[in-house]
């Protein structure tokens, strides 16, 4: 590793004891691993701290962007990888990362994700082109101010890696729904801060549009019952977003 560019691997965690060991082991190519934990109540911190090249910081969660930017600030190296714990860092992907950053002038690299839901590969439902930045030079990159669905702002050129990352998102409906509820609350806070107020259109038409757009226009129908479930949950999450926004105004008034 001494002849290669050093890499810092970053991650944010909350109650990830089932995934943390495998995740850390898949980062064999990283010179250091930085974990920012939101005060997990399980064994996530204890297990992560048992590895000699892992540093754990605990920080109260406020939003995804600030949590990730905090992790970036703790990285010792310029080049970082920032994967989620439900993403599988395969051997071909890790090898491509280490070789590509040696010779490329890009500041950040996109990786295409293969989305799995309830054990099934989802090939449509709007996820046909799910490209995310997972490798970048921290001197040229920072996450924007979105509370949810944060985007990495890149000052420089970008490129795409050839290897894909399997994304084993959620094993069941309850797990997926719980995340959608958390996202809906954060999205409602973003809209509230922007002065947006909910209307009947937001409660009725926006959820219906989200469902039919994902199920028909984005071909979720071709993903079978899993495609229907995903479209339904995402449609309901839009409804929940505006209910949460309405409740925020009720608390003030």
Secondary structure, DSSP 8 states (H G I E B T S, - for coil): -TTS--EEEEEEESS-TTTHHHHHHTTTT-SEEEEEE---SSSHHHHHHTSTTEEEEE---S-HHHHHHHHHHT-SSSEEEE--TTEE--HHHHHHHHHHHHH---SEEEEEEEEEETTEEE--TT-TT-EEEEEEEGGGEEE-S-SSS--EEESS-EEEEEEEEEEEEESSHHHHHHHHHHHHHHHHHHHHHTT----HHHHHHHHHHHHHIIIIIT-GGGGHHHHHHHHHHHHHHHHHHHHHHHHHHHHH-
